[in-house]
Amino acid sequence: MRLGILGSGLMGGKLGTIFARAGHEVVFSYARGKEKLKRLAREAGGKARAGTPGEAATQSDVLLLAVHWSRFADVLEQAGDLKRKILLSCSLPMNTDDTGLVVAHTSSGAEELARMVPKARVVSAFNTVPSEVLFGVYEARRKAARPGLVYCGDDERAKHTAAELIRDAGFDPVDAGPLQSARYTEPFALLVARLAYEGKGGPELAYRFVRLGK
Ligand SMILES: NC(=O)c1ccc[n+]([C@@H]2O[C@H](COP(=O)([O-])OP(=O)(O)OC[C@H]3O[C@@H](n4cnc5c(N)ncnc54)[C@H](OP(=O)(O)O)[C@@H]3O)[C@@H](O)[C@H]2O)c1
């Protein structure tokens, strides 16, 4: 796949590196310095390169949105036309000091995003794991017991693509249904963050769903 990373920080930098190592063509974009994007591309290897958000958007079929809620408008404006693009968002609608969600209960960051870019096919994924877990999960991808990862969206083909990328990253995709389910997965992400950063186990925390019964 051709993947554009919009926001090359903790999440975007790591996921872009993993996708490049899994064989995808990756364009890292949106950081405060071009050198950082070039370094990420160099270290990721494979078919990774650095570019602008506009280049990432025009040269890719799937875009990973990995910026703070306060940067959405800016990065989307720089990305330009996202018509028919799959927009995979790991971003959460956090307030400026990252202490709580600014959208919840009756809507979600993912639904607000879909309203901002109505022509894109939005899938919410990867926001329910701390970035610290990503490389370890990718390295253990051949083990039988993979951690789960919930994702949701309204476009079935876009979700299919998202599930493939989730598998490539070493997780078992768990379909949480329509984009509206982000109203539940986004607060769940905050629970995971609380357990990861304030709990005893530290940030290397992943989860697994077990369906009991027949
Ligand atoms: N980190 C996690 O474990 C985690 C887990 C689940 C969900 N999330 C969500 O994922 C999203 C991204 O989180 P993150 O931790 O990856 O954030 P981050 O490390 O701060 O990355 C954000 C990226 O945006 C870039 N950026 C910020 N302001 C910019 C500006 N004015 N111009 C150009 N680039 C700018 C940053 O550049 P620099 O690289 O130069 O700083 C960085 O590359 C957030 O919505 C967060 O809620 C994060």
The ligand as an SDF file (V2000), in Angstrom:
LIG
                    3D

 48 52  0  0  0  0  0  0  0  0999 V2000
    1.3980    8.6990   22.2000 N   0  0  0  0  0  0  0  0  0  0  0  0
    0.5150    7.7280   22.4590 C   0  0  0  0  0  0  0  0  0  0  0  0
    0.8590    6.7280   23.1250 O   0  0  0  0  0  0  0  0  0  0  0  0
   -0.8840    7.8140   21.9200 C   0  0  0  0  0  0  0  0  0  0  0  0
   -1.7260    6.7110   22.1230 C   0  0  0  0  0  0  0  0  0  0  0  0
   -3.0230    6.7500   21.6030 C   0  0  0  0  0  0  0  0  0  0  0  0
   -3.4460    7.8560   20.8870 C   0  0  0  0  0  0  0  0  0  0  0  0
   -2.6070    8.9230   20.7160 N   0  0  0  0  0  0  0  0  0  0  0  0
   -3.1140   10.0810   19.9460 C   0  0  0  0  0  0  0  0  0  0  0  0
   -2.3580   10.1590   18.7540 O   0  0  0  0  0  0  0  0  0  0  0  0
   -2.1990   11.5240   18.3520 C   0  0  0  0  0  0  0  0  0  0  0  0
   -0.7170   11.8000   18.1910 C   0  0  0  0  0  0  0  0  0  0  0  0
   -0.0910   11.5940   19.4490 O   0  0  0  0  0  0  0  0  0  0  0  0
    1.4870   11.5420   19.6060 P   0  0  0  0  0  0  0  0  0  0  0  0
    1.7610   11.1010   21.0010 O   0  0  0  0  0  0  0  0  0  0  0  0
    2.0870   10.8180   18.4640 O   0  0  0  0  0  0  0  0  0  0  0  0
    1.8500   13.1030   19.4950 O   0  0  0  0  0  0  0  0  0  0  0  0
    3.2410   13.7780   19.1570 P   0  0  0  0  0  0  0  0  0  0  0  0
    4.3460   12.8560   19.5210 O   0  0  0  0  0  0  0  0  0  0  0  0
    3.2130   15.1230   19.7920 O   0  0  0  0  0  0  0  0  0  0  0  0
    3.1920   13.9020   17.5590 O   0  0  0  0  0  0  0  0  0  0  0  0
    2.5010   14.9030   16.9080 C   0  0  0  0  0  0  0  0  0  0  0  0
    3.2210   15.2620   15.6240 C   0  0  0  0  0  0  0  0  0  0  0  0
    2.6980   16.5060   15.1770 O   0  0  0  0  0  0  0  0  0  0  0  0
    3.7930   17.3730   14.8900 C   0  0  0  0  0  0  0  0  0  0  0  0
    3.4480   18.7910   15.1140 N   0  0  0  0  0  0  0  0  0  0  0  0
    2.9130   19.3550   16.2170 C   0  0  0  0  0  0  0  0  0  0  0  0
    2.7590   20.6630   16.0270 N   0  0  0  0  0  0  0  0  0  0  0  0
    3.2040   20.9280   14.7900 C   0  0  0  0  0  0  0  0  0  0  0  0
    3.3200   22.1040   14.0140 C   0  0  0  0  0  0  0  0  0  0  0  0
    2.9440   23.2930   14.4750 N   0  0  0  0  0  0  0  0  0  0  0  0
    3.8070   22.0090   12.7520 N   0  0  0  0  0  0  0  0  0  0  0  0
    4.2080   20.8060   12.2620 C   0  0  0  0  0  0  0  0  0  0  0  0
    4.1260   19.6550   12.9470 N   0  0  0  0  0  0  0  0  0  0  0  0
    3.6420   19.7180   14.1920 C   0  0  0  0  0  0  0  0  0  0  0  0
    4.8570   16.9520   15.8770 C   0  0  0  0  0  0  0  0  0  0  0  0
    6.1260   17.4330   15.4330 O   0  0  0  0  0  0  0  0  0  0  0  0
    7.4870   17.0750   16.2150 P   0  0  0  0  0  0  0  0  0  0  0  0
    7.7690   15.6320   15.8530 O   0  0  0  0  0  0  0  0  0  0  0  0
    8.4740   18.0040   15.6410 O   0  0  0  0  0  0  0  0  0  0  0  0
    7.2090   17.2480   17.6760 O   0  0  0  0  0  0  0  0  0  0  0  0
    4.7250   15.4500   15.8270 C   0  0  0  0  0  0  0  0  0  0  0  0
    5.4230   14.9210   14.7220 O   0  0  0  0  0  0  0  0  0  0  0  0
   -2.8520   12.3660   19.4480 C   0  0  0  0  0  0  0  0  0  0  0  0
   -4.1270   12.7570   19.0140 O   0  0  0  0  0  0  0  0  0  0  0  0
   -2.9480   11.4130   20.6410 C   0  0  0  0  0  0  0  0  0  0  0  0
   -4.0730   11.7220   21.4350 O   0  0  0  0  0  0  0  0  0  0  0  0
   -1.3400    8.9230   21.2160 C   0  0  0  0  0  0  0  0  0  0  0  0
  1  2  1  0
  2  3  2  0
  2  4  1  0
  4  5  1  0
  4 48  2  0
  5  6  2  0
  6  7  1  0
  7  8  2  0
  8  9  1  0
  8 48  1  0
  9 10  1  0
  9 46  1  0
 10 11  1  0
 11 12  1  0
 11 44  1  0
 12 13  1  0
 13 14  1  0
 14 15  2  0
 14 16  1  0
 14 17  1  0
 17 18  1  0
 18 19  2  0
 18 20  1  0
 18 21  1  0
 21 22  1  0
 22 23  1  0
 23 24  1  0
 23 42  1  0
 24 25  1  0
 25 26  1  0
 25 36  1  0
 26 27  1  0
 26 35  1  0
 27 28  2  0
 28 29  1  0
 29 30  1  0
 29 35  2  0
 30 31  1  0
 30 32  2  0
 32 33  1  0
 33 34  2  0
 34 35  1  0
 36 37  1  0
 36 42  1  0
 37 38  1  0
 38 39  2  0
 38 40  1  0
 38 41  1  0
 42 43  1  0
 44 45  1  0
 44 46  1  0
 46 47  1  0
M  CHG  2   8   1  16  -1
M  END
$$$$
